[in-house]
């Protein structure tokens, strides 16, 4: 992976957290989350978003709740809020954004 690709992935993960933070502690539907990402200039497939969210979930930055009818809700955790607010440094999320 190139440095520019790594920075892009970090930025996308950061923007996902940023999209989830205003509604904390309420979750956001992944359909709405994909729309948010498109407004930030990062349109993506459902599969791409699923991959990014899985990464964030593995780092305990988000919690995923799968509901009936293929509805997937995602919410930012306290650790995710701390990472977004730069209280903690999480490698792979929001690095080199400047």
Residue pairs with C-beta under 8 A, 6 or more apart in sequence:
1 9
7 95
7 96
7 97
9 52
9 92
10 92
10 93
10 94
10 95
10 96
10 97
11 42
11 94
11 97
12 37
12 42
12 44
12 52
13 52
13 55
13 56
13 92
13 93
13 94
14 84
14 93
14 94
14 97
15 36
15 37
15 40
15 42
16 33
16 37
16 49
16 52
16 53
16 56
16 62
16 74
17 56
17 61
17 62
17 76
17 80
17 83
17 84
17 93
17 94
18 84
19 28
19 33
19 36
19 37
19 40
20 27
20 28
20 33
20 62
20 74
20 75
20 76
20 80
21 76
21 80
21 81
21 84
23 75
24 75
24 76
24 81
25 75
26 75
27 63
27 65
27 73
27 74
27 75
28 36
28 73
28 74
28 75
29 71
29 72
29 73
30 46
30 49
30 50
30 53
30 72
30 73
30 74
33 49
33 53
33 74
34 43
34 44
34 46
34 49
37 43
37 44
37 49
38 44
44 52
50 72
53 62
53 64
53 74
54 64
55 92
56 62
56 80
56 93
57 63
57 64
59 79
59 90
59 92
59 93
60 77
60 79
60 80
61 76
61 77
61 79
61 80
61 83
61 90
61 93
62 74
62 75
62 76
62 77
62 80
63 74
63 75
63 77
64 72
64 73
64 74
65 72
65 73
65 74
65 75
66 72
66 73
67 73
76 84
79 88
79 90
82 88
83 89
83 90
83 93
83 94
84 94
86 94
